Amino acid sequence: MELENTKEMNLSFNQKQHPHRRYNPLLDEWLLVSPQRANRPWQGQTEKVTEDQLPAHDLNCYLCSGNVRANGEINPDYKGVFVFENDFGSLMKNEVEFSDKQSDFFSLKPERGINRVICFSENHNLTLPEMEQDDIKKVVDVWQKQYEELGNLEYINHVQIFENKGSVMGCSNPHPHGQIWAQSSIPSTVLRKQGNLTAYFEKNGTSLLKDYVKKELEINERIILENEDFVALVPFWAVWPYETMIVSKKNAENILEFSDSEKLSLAGIIKDLTTKYDNLFEISFPYSAGIHQSPTDGKPHPQWHFHMHFYPPLLRNAEVKKFMVGYEMLAEPQRDITPEQSAEILKNVPLTHYKNQ
């Protein structure tokens, strides 16, 4: 009787309804997708995403122009983008003497580097989606200059540009800003991705992401935005509920290969994507975002292809957050809404910022 019931329950696979695993070729890992769980009732913890009315200038903000920072230094009366070295950086410039006494179980080595903060604007309450495209382009200009300047230092082999937006993502200051961590080692995730990009390039003679974007454009199921130079999409292997990726259409190894018009295109698609995020739940949408591009180790990297990840934690509304716990921490990443579903939702979100509607 049990065998008969099992036979009766056999159904044709439907990726919108049935659990399945998806492969991430960038990291050579699998993730579990469980779309049937999306409708389960939620009585767990919620994360309140407050959106207090912020002033254009806050006298108590360490990042506002003219204010005193935590280390006693005074910010200049800057307009536009402002860059300074992090007063409480996670890395140190100084080279230290080190006796290499390693063992199988206790291996360590000093790590040298530089941490910088990039204020996007002097305006304390102006986030990227609320900025003009030309002003976001000035941020992209600074990313380009910082990547070149830091990458040219002999001991810097990787430059990580990123932004944590919102207190939910651990951002300690609401003034819109990003960070740069430049270091002597290539970080583990980047090194792992580089290995997979290299294997694909050596096998096919082309960029993995160039071929992937070409296929995504043909299918047009997970594409959210597209302009002349860039594509914004929900990756087939996305882990976070509304995870997205911006990828350059041309096979640029890094941001130095972009012209002024391409940097303006990048600024435009960043503005449109982050506007969609804000409009999704009509809040200043939190996320962690960062650029992945070729290391600065002085070696050729034809396998690398410029792209920018966005990892937002919100799941069902402005208060329910996706946590990585249990199975995700012990086995592999898992999500309850398919990438196709989240892409469809984001595609239908308007581009006029909700505050201006």
Sine and cosine of phi, psi and omega as CSV:
sin_phi,cos_phi,sin_psi,cos_psi,sin_omega,cos_omega
0.00,0.00,-0.65,0.76,0.00,-1.00
-0.90,0.43,-0.65,0.76,0.01,-1.00
-0.90,0.44,-0.64,0.77,0.02,-1.00
-0.89,0.45,-0.67,0.74,0.01,-1.00
-0.90,0.44,-0.61,0.79,0.03,-1.00
-0.89,0.45,-0.65,0.76,0.01,-1.00
-0.90,0.43,-0.67,0.75,-0.02,-1.00
-0.90,0.43,-0.44,0.90,-0.06,-1.00
-1.00,0.07,-0.17,0.99,0.02,-1.00
-0.91,0.42,0.83,-0.56,-0.06,-1.00
-0.79,-0.61,0.32,-0.95,0.11,-0.99
-0.94,0.34,0.67,-0.75,-0.05,-1.00
-0.90,0.43,0.71,-0.70,0.08,-1.00
-0.74,-0.67,0.91,-0.42,-0.09,-1.00
-0.92,0.40,-0.27,0.96,0.04,-1.00
-1.00,0.09,-0.21,0.98,-0.10,-0.99
-0.82,-0.58,-0.42,0.91,-0.15,-0.99
-0.93,-0.36,0.60,-0.80,0.04,-1.00
-0.87,0.50,0.63,-0.78,0.05,-1.00
-0.36,-0.93,0.26,-0.97,0.05,-1.00
-0.95,-0.33,0.56,-0.83,0.03,-1.00
-0.84,-0.54,0.57,-0.82,-0.06,-1.00
-0.99,-0.13,0.72,-0.70,0.06,-1.00
-0.96,-0.27,0.97,-0.24,-0.05,-1.00
-0.95,0.31,-0.32,0.95,0.03,-1.00
-0.94,0.33,-0.61,0.80,-0.04,-1.00
-0.93,-0.38,-0.01,1.00,0.00,-1.00
0.82,0.58,0.79,0.61,0.02,-1.00
-0.57,-0.82,0.27,-0.96,-0.01,-1.00
-0.93,-0.36,0.41,-0.91,0.14,-0.99
-0.72,-0.70,0.46,-0.89,-0.01,-1.00
-1.00,-0.09,0.77,-0.64,0.07,-1.00
-0.92,-0.39,0.81,-0.59,-0.07,-1.00
-0.80,-0.60,0.96,0.29,-0.11,-0.99
-0.90,0.44,-0.40,0.92,-0.02,-1.00
-0.93,0.36,-0.22,0.97,-0.03,-1.00
-1.00,0.00,-0.11,0.99,-0.11,-0.99
-0.89,0.45,-0.44,0.90,-0.06,-1.00
-0.99,-0.11,0.12,0.99,-0.01,-1.00
-0.92,0.40,0.54,-0.84,0.03,-1.00
-0.92,0.38,0.55,-0.83,-0.02,-1.00
-0.90,-0.44,0.87,-0.49,0.08,-1.00
-0.79,-0.61,0.31,0.95,-0.03,-1.00
-1.00,0.06,-0.24,-0.97,-0.04,-1.00
-0.94,0.35,0.60,-0.80,0.12,-0.99
-0.89,-0.46,0.41,-0.91,0.02,-1.00
-0.94,-0.34,0.93,-0.37,0.04,-1.00
-0.93,0.36,0.85,-0.53,0.04,-1.00
-0.97,-0.23,1.00,-0.09,-0.06,-1.00
-0.99,0.14,0.50,-0.87,0.02,-1.00
-0.70,-0.71,0.94,0.34,0.02,-1.00
-0.92,0.40,0.49,-0.87,0.03,-1.00
-0.95,0.31,0.93,-0.37,-0.03,-1.00
-1.00,-0.04,0.55,-0.83,0.05,-1.00
-0.98,0.21,0.28,-0.96,0.06,-1.00
-0.93,0.36,-0.46,0.89,0.06,-1.00
-0.63,-0.77,0.78,-0.63,-0.03,-1.00
-0.91,-0.42,0.88,-0.47,-0.04,-1.00
-0.89,0.46,-0.37,0.93,-0.03,-1.00
-0.99,-0.12,0.07,1.00,-0.05,-1.00
-1.00,0.01,0.78,-0.62,0.01,-1.00
-0.92,0.38,-0.32,0.95,-0.11,-0.99
-0.98,-0.18,-0.22,0.98,-0.02,-1.00
-0.94,0.34,0.48,-0.88,-0.04,-1.00
-0.89,0.46,0.65,-0.76,0.05,-1.00
0.98,0.18,-0.12,0.99,-0.04,-1.00
-1.00,0.06,0.34,-0.94,0.05,-1.00
-1.00,0.07,0.77,-0.64,0.02,-1.00
-0.99,0.12,0.10,-0.99,-0.09,-1.00
-0.88,0.47,-0.45,0.89,-0.02,-1.00
-1.00,-0.02,0.10,1.00,0.04,-1.00
1.00,-0.09,-0.19,0.98,0.04,-1.00
-0.96,0.29,0.46,-0.89,-0.02,-1.00
-0.96,-0.29,0.79,-0.62,0.06,-1.00
-0.92,0.38,0.58,-0.81,0.12,-0.99
-0.93,0.37,0.24,-0.97,0.05,-1.00
-0.99,0.15,0.93,0.37,-0.14,-0.99
-0.98,0.20,0.41,-0.91,0.13,-0.99
-0.80,-0.60,0.74,-0.67,-0.02,-1.00
1.00,0.06,-0.66,-0.76,-0.10,-1.00
-0.99,0.11,0.66,-0.75,0.00,-1.00
-0.71,-0.70,0.80,-0.61,-0.03,-1.00
-0.88,-0.47,0.69,-0.72,0.10,-1.00
-0.50,-0.87,0.32,-0.95,0.00,-1.00
-0.98,0.22,0.73,-0.68,-0.07,-1.00
-0.84,0.54,0.79,-0.61,-0.03,-1.00
-0.93,0.38,-0.37,0.93,-0.01,-1.00
-0.74,-0.67,0.81,0.58,-0.08,-1.00
-0.90,0.44,0.44,-0.90,0.04,-1.00
-1.00,0.09,-0.21,0.98,0.00,-1.00
-0.83,-0.56,0.35,-0.94,0.01,-1.00
-0.80,-0.59,0.59,-0.81,-0.03,-1.00
-0.95,0.30,-0.55,0.83,-0.18,-0.98
-0.89,0.46,0.68,-0.74,0.12,-0.99
-0.99,0.11,0.68,-0.73,-0.03,-1.00
-0.87,-0.49,0.51,-0.86,0.07,-1.00
-0.96,0.29,0.65,-0.76,-0.08,-1.00
-0.55,-0.83,0.81,-0.59,0.09,-1.00
-1.00,-0.05,0.91,-0.42,-0.12,-0.99
-0.97,0.24,1.00,-0.01,0.04,-1.00
-0.89,-0.45,0.99,0.12,-0.07,-1.00
-0.99,-0.14,0.34,-0.94,0.11,-0.99
-0.62,-0.78,0.10,-1.00,-0.03,-1.00
-0.87,0.49,-0.54,0.84,-0.12,-0.99
-0.95,-0.31,-0.28,0.96,-0.11,-0.99
-0.76,-0.65,0.95,0.31,-0.01,-1.00
-0.98,-0.20,0.74,-0.67,0.09,-1.00
-0.47,-0.88,0.32,-0.95,0.09,-1.00
-0.44,-0.90,0.51,-0.86,0.03,-1.00
-0.90,0.43,0.49,-0.87,0.05,-1.00
-0.84,-0.55,0.79,-0.62,-0.08,-1.00
-0.92,-0.39,0.59,-0.80,0.01,-1.00
0.02,-1.00,-0.14,-0.99,-0.06,-1.00
-0.70,-0.72,0.70,-0.72,0.09,-1.00
-0.91,-0.41,0.78,-0.62,0.05,-1.00
-0.79,-0.61,0.45,-0.89,0.04,-1.00
-0.93,-0.36,0.66,-0.75,0.06,-1.00
-0.87,-0.49,0.95,-0.32,0.12,-0.99
-0.99,0.17,0.81,-0.58,-0.08,-1.00
-0.96,0.29,-0.44,0.90,-0.07,-1.00
-0.30,-0.95,0.36,-0.93,0.12,-0.99
-0.95,0.32,-0.29,0.96,-0.05,-1.00
-0.98,0.21,0.90,-0.44,-0.09,-1.00
-0.91,0.42,-0.41,0.91,-0.11,-0.99
-0.91,-0.42,0.36,0.93,-0.08,-1.00
-0.93,-0.38,0.97,-0.26,0.02,-1.00
-1.00,0.03,0.17,-0.99,-0.08,-1.00
-0.80,0.60,-0.72,0.69,-0.03,-1.00
-0.92,0.40,-0.31,0.95,0.00,-1.00
-1.00,-0.08,-0.11,0.99,0.02,-1.00
-1.00,0.10,0.38,-0.92,0.09,-1.00
-0.96,0.29,0.47,-0.88,-0.02,-1.00
-0.84,0.55,-0.67,0.75,0.00,-1.00
-0.89,0.47,-0.56,0.83,0.01,-1.00
-0.96,0.27,-0.57,0.82,0.09,-1.00
-0.92,0.39,-0.57,0.82,0.04,-1.00
-0.87,0.49,-0.56,0.83,0.05,-1.00
-0.91,0.42,-0.55,0.84,0.10,-1.00
-0.91,0.41,-0.70,0.71,0.03,-1.00
-0.87,0.49,-0.64,0.77,0.06,-1.00
-0.84,0.54,-0.68,0.73,-0.01,-1.00
-0.93,0.36,-0.64,0.77,0.10,-1.00
-0.81,0.58,-0.71,0.71,-0.02,-1.00
-0.89,0.46,-0.74,0.68,-0.02,-1.00
-0.90,0.43,-0.66,0.75,-0.02,-1.00
-0.93,0.37,-0.64,0.77,0.04,-1.00
-0.87,0.50,-0.68,0.73,-0.01,-1.00
-0.94,0.34,-0.74,0.67,-0.06,-1.00
-0.89,0.46,-0.77,0.64,-0.04,-1.00
-0.94,0.33,-0.63,0.78,-0.01,-1.00
-0.91,0.41,-0.38,0.92,0.02,-1.00
-0.99,0.17,-0.19,0.98,0.08,-1.00
-0.94,0.35,0.69,-0.72,-0.14,-0.99
-0.85,0.53,-0.59,0.80,-0.10,-0.99
-1.00,-0.06,0.02,1.00,0.00,-1.00
-0.99,-0.13,0.87,-0.50,-0.02,-1.00
-0.92,-0.40,-0.12,0.99,0.04,-1.00
-0.48,-0.88,0.70,-0.71,0.03,-1.00
-0.85,-0.52,0.92,-0.38,-0.01,-1.00
-0.97,-0.24,0.90,-0.43,0.05,-1.00
-0.98,-0.21,0.78,-0.63,-0.04,-1.00
-0.41,-0.91,0.20,-0.98,0.07,-1.00
-0.64,-0.77,0.74,-0.68,0.21,-0.98
-0.96,-0.29,0.89,-0.46,-0.04,-1.00
-0.94,-0.35,0.82,-0.57,0.07,-1.00
0.99,-0.11,0.56,-0.83,-0.01,-1.00
-0.90,0.44,-0.47,0.88,0.05,-1.00
-0.86,0.51,-0.50,0.86,0.01,-1.00
-1.00,-0.06,0.22,0.97,0.06,-1.00
0.99,0.11,0.23,0.97,0.02,-1.00
-0.96,0.29,0.85,-0.53,-0.13,-0.99
-1.00,0.04,-0.13,0.99,-0.02,-1.00
-0.62,-0.78,0.80,-0.60,-0.07,-1.00
-0.95,0.30,-0.21,0.98,0.03,-1.00
-0.88,0.47,0.82,-0.57,-0.07,-1.00
-0.85,0.52,0.88,-0.47,-0.04,-1.00
-0.38,-0.93,0.31,-0.95,0.10,-0.99
-0.79,-0.61,-0.08,-1.00,-0.03,-1.00
-0.67,-0.75,0.30,-0.95,0.16,-0.99
-0.74,-0.68,0.80,-0.59,0.14,-0.99
-0.91,-0.41,0.92,-0.38,0.03,-1.00
-0.94,-0.33,0.78,-0.63,-0.13,-0.99
-0.60,-0.80,0.21,-0.98,-0.09,-1.00
-0.97,0.23,-0.45,0.89,0.01,-1.00
-0.98,-0.22,0.44,-0.90,0.16,-0.99
-1.00,0.08,0.85,-0.52,-0.08,-1.00
-0.86,0.50,0.37,-0.93,-0.14,-0.99
-0.84,0.54,-0.75,0.66,-0.04,-1.00
-0.90,0.43,-0.65,0.76,0.00,-1.00
-0.92,0.40,-0.65,0.76,0.01,-1.00
-0.91,0.42,-0.64,0.77,0.03,-1.00
-0.91,0.42,-0.69,0.72,0.03,-1.00
-0.90,0.45,-0.66,0.75,0.00,-1.00
-0.87,0.50,-0.62,0.78,0.03,-1.00
-0.88,0.48,-0.66,0.75,0.00,-1.00
-0.96,0.29,-0.61,0.79,0.07,-1.00
-0.90,0.44,-0.65,0.76,0.00,-1.00
-0.91,0.42,-0.71,0.71,0.00,-1.00
-0.87,0.49,-0.66,0.75,0.00,-1.00
-0.92,0.39,-0.69,0.72,-0.03,-1.00
-0.90,0.44,-0.67,0.74,-0.01,-1.00
-0.92,0.40,-0.52,0.85,0.00,-1.00
-0.98,0.18,-0.64,0.77,-0.16,-0.99
-0.93,-0.37,-0.23,0.97,0.00,-1.00
0.95,0.32,0.33,0.95,-0.01,-1.00
-0.53,-0.85,0.21,-0.98,-0.03,-1.00
-0.97,0.25,0.71,-0.71,0.05,-1.00
-0.85,0.53,-0.72,0.69,-0.07,-1.00
-0.95,0.30,-0.50,0.87,0.08,-1.00
-0.89,0.45,-0.71,0.70,0.01,-1.00
-0.92,0.38,-0.62,0.78,0.00,-1.00
-0.90,0.43,-0.72,0.69,0.00,-1.00
-0.90,0.44,-0.62,0.79,0.04,-1.00
-0.85,0.52,-0.70,0.72,0.02,-1.00
-0.92,0.39,-0.66,0.75,0.01,-1.00
-0.89,0.46,-0.64,0.77,0.02,-1.00
-0.91,0.40,-0.57,0.82,0.04,-1.00
-0.92,0.39,-0.69,0.73,-0.03,-1.00
-0.96,0.28,-0.66,0.75,0.02,-1.00
0.81,0.58,0.69,0.73,0.01,-1.00
-0.95,-0.30,-0.47,0.88,-0.05,-1.00
-0.88,-0.48,0.13,0.99,0.04,-1.00
-0.98,0.22,0.77,-0.64,0.02,-1.00
-0.98,-0.22,-0.73,0.69,-0.05,-1.00
-0.63,-0.78,0.46,-0.89,0.04,-1.00
-0.46,-0.89,0.69,-0.72,0.18,-0.98
-0.75,-0.66,-0.22,-0.98,-0.11,-0.99
-0.87,0.49,-0.51,0.86,-0.16,-0.99
-0.88,-0.47,-0.27,0.96,-0.11,-0.99
-0.65,-0.76,0.38,-0.93,0.07,-1.00
-0.79,-0.61,0.69,-0.73,0.14,-0.99
-0.92,-0.38,0.79,-0.61,-0.08,-1.00
-0.56,-0.83,0.29,-0.96,0.20,-0.98
-1.00,-0.02,0.90,-0.44,-0.05,-1.00
-0.86,0.51,0.55,-0.83,0.06,-1.00
-0.81,0.58,-0.53,0.85,-0.06,-1.00
-0.97,-0.24,0.35,0.94,-0.06,-1.00
-0.82,0.57,0.65,-0.76,0.03,-1.00
-0.99,-0.15,-0.78,0.63,-0.04,-1.00
-0.97,0.26,0.49,-0.87,-0.13,-0.99
-0.78,0.62,-0.72,0.70,-0.01,-1.00
-0.86,-0.52,0.62,0.78,0.07,-1.00
-0.89,0.46,0.65,-0.76,0.04,-1.00
-0.66,-0.75,0.18,-0.98,0.03,-1.00
-0.57,-0.82,0.74,-0.67,0.14,-0.99
-0.99,-0.17,0.80,-0.60,-0.05,-1.00
-0.79,-0.61,0.68,-0.73,0.06,-1.00
-0.96,0.29,0.60,-0.80,0.02,-1.00
-0.95,0.31,-0.60,0.80,0.05,-1.00
-1.00,0.06,0.40,-0.91,-0.07,-1.00
-0.99,0.15,0.95,0.31,0.03,-1.00
-1.00,0.04,0.80,-0.60,0.01,-1.00
-0.93,0.38,-0.57,0.82,-0.06,-1.00
-0.39,-0.92,0.05,-1.00,-0.12,-0.99
-0.92,0.39,-0.30,0.95,0.01,-1.00
-0.92,0.38,-0.32,0.95,-0.06,-1.00
-1.00,0.06,0.01,1.00,-0.03,-1.00
-1.00,-0.04,0.71,-0.71,0.08,-1.00
-0.98,0.19,0.08,-1.00,0.04,-1.00
-0.86,0.51,-0.67,0.74,-0.02,-1.00
-0.92,0.38,-0.59,0.81,0.02,-1.00
-0.94,0.33,-0.59,0.81,0.05,-1.00
-0.92,0.39,-0.56,0.83,0.07,-1.00
-0.92,0.38,-0.61,0.79,0.07,-1.00
-0.89,0.45,-0.67,0.75,0.03,-1.00
-0.90,0.44,-0.69,0.73,0.04,-1.00
-0.87,0.49,-0.64,0.77,-0.01,-1.00
-0.91,0.42,-0.68,0.74,-0.04,-1.00
-0.97,0.26,-0.49,0.87,0.12,-0.99
-0.90,0.43,-0.71,0.71,0.02,-1.00
-0.87,0.49,-0.72,0.69,-0.05,-1.00
-0.92,0.39,-0.66,0.75,-0.01,-1.00
-0.92,0.40,-0.73,0.68,-0.02,-1.00
-0.93,0.36,-0.46,0.89,0.11,-0.99
-0.92,0.40,-0.68,0.74,0.06,-1.00
-0.87,0.49,-0.66,0.75,0.05,-1.00
-0.85,0.53,-0.77,0.64,-0.01,-1.00
-0.87,0.50,-0.65,0.76,-0.05,-1.00
-0.96,0.29,-0.36,0.93,-0.07,-1.00
-0.84,0.55,-0.76,0.65,0.03,-1.00
-0.87,-0.49,0.19,0.98,-0.01,-1.00
0.81,0.59,0.80,0.60,0.09,-1.00
-0.57,-0.82,0.23,-0.97,0.15,-0.99
-0.96,0.28,0.98,-0.19,-0.25,-0.97
-0.95,0.31,0.84,-0.55,-0.01,-1.00
-0.98,0.19,0.49,-0.87,0.08,-1.00
-0.21,-0.98,0.25,-0.97,0.29,-0.96
-0.92,-0.39,0.75,-0.66,-0.01,-1.00
-0.74,-0.68,0.49,-0.87,0.02,-1.00
-0.28,-0.96,0.40,-0.92,-0.02,-1.00
-0.99,-0.13,0.72,-0.70,0.18,-0.98
-0.92,-0.40,0.79,-0.61,-0.03,-1.00
-0.44,-0.90,-0.01,-1.00,-0.12,-0.99
-0.89,0.45,0.56,-0.83,0.09,-1.00
-0.89,0.45,0.19,-0.98,-0.03,-1.00
-0.93,-0.36,0.64,0.76,-0.07,-1.00
-1.00,0.03,0.13,0.99,0.05,-1.00
0.99,0.15,0.06,1.00,-0.01,-1.00
-0.98,-0.18,0.44,-0.90,0.08,-1.00
-0.94,0.34,0.62,-0.78,-0.03,-1.00
-0.70,-0.71,0.91,0.41,-0.01,-1.00
-0.91,0.41,-0.28,0.96,0.00,-1.00
-0.98,0.22,-0.33,0.94,-0.07,-1.00
-0.98,0.18,0.51,-0.86,-0.04,-1.00
-0.57,-0.82,0.88,-0.48,-0.08,-1.00
-0.82,0.58,0.76,-0.65,0.12,-0.99
-0.41,-0.91,0.35,-0.94,-0.08,-1.00
-0.75,-0.66,0.82,-0.57,-0.01,-1.00
-1.00,-0.09,0.59,-0.81,0.16,-0.99
-0.82,-0.57,0.85,-0.52,-0.01,-1.00
-0.88,-0.48,1.00,-0.03,0.03,-1.00
-1.00,-0.07,0.62,-0.78,-0.10,-0.99
-1.00,0.01,-0.27,0.96,-0.14,-0.99
-0.94,0.33,0.62,-0.79,-0.15,-0.99
-0.94,-0.33,-0.91,0.41,-0.12,-0.99
-0.95,-0.30,-0.47,0.88,0.00,-1.00
-0.32,-0.95,-0.24,-0.97,-0.08,-1.00
-0.95,0.32,-0.10,0.99,-0.09,-1.00
-0.88,-0.48,-0.25,0.97,-0.06,-1.00
-0.98,-0.20,0.84,-0.54,-0.08,-1.00
-0.94,-0.33,0.57,-0.82,0.11,-0.99
-0.99,0.16,0.81,-0.58,0.06,-1.00
-0.96,-0.29,0.55,-0.83,0.16,-0.99
-0.99,-0.15,0.97,-0.22,-0.07,-1.00
-0.64,-0.77,0.10,-0.99,0.15,-0.99
0.73,0.69,-0.94,-0.35,-0.06,-1.00
-0.85,0.53,-0.67,0.75,-0.04,-1.00
-0.90,0.44,-0.60,0.80,-0.02,-1.00
-0.98,0.19,-0.44,0.90,-0.10,-0.99
-0.96,-0.27,-0.35,0.94,-0.09,-1.00
-0.81,-0.58,-0.98,0.22,0.04,-1.00
-0.32,-0.95,0.29,-0.96,0.00,-1.00
-0.85,0.52,0.47,-0.88,-0.02,-1.00
-0.56,-0.83,0.58,-0.82,0.04,-1.00
-0.66,-0.75,0.42,-0.91,-0.08,-1.00
-0.97,-0.25,-0.26,0.96,0.01,-1.00
-0.89,-0.46,0.72,-0.70,-0.06,-1.00
-0.94,0.33,0.47,-0.89,0.07,-1.00
-0.84,0.55,-0.54,0.84,0.01,-1.00
-0.92,0.40,-0.62,0.78,0.02,-1.00
-0.92,0.39,-0.71,0.71,-0.01,-1.00
-0.93,0.37,-0.57,0.82,0.05,-1.00
-0.90,0.44,-0.67,0.74,0.01,-1.00
-0.90,0.45,-0.65,0.76,0.03,-1.00
-0.89,0.45,-0.74,0.67,-0.03,-1.00
-0.92,0.40,-0.60,0.80,0.02,-1.00
-0.86,0.51,-0.57,0.82,-0.08,-1.00
-1.00,0.04,-0.01,1.00,0.04,-1.00
-0.98,0.19,0.74,-0.68,-0.03,-1.00
-0.92,0.38,0.32,-0.95,-0.02,-1.00
-0.99,-0.14,-0.16,0.99,0.10,-0.99
-0.98,0.17,0.86,-0.51,-0.09,-1.00
-0.84,0.54,0.69,-0.72,-0.11,-0.99
-0.84,0.54,-0.47,0.88,0.02,-1.00
-0.94,0.34,-0.39,0.92,-0.03,-1.00
-0.98,-0.20,0.01,1.00,-0.05,-1.00
-0.97,0.25,0.00,0.00,0.00,0.00
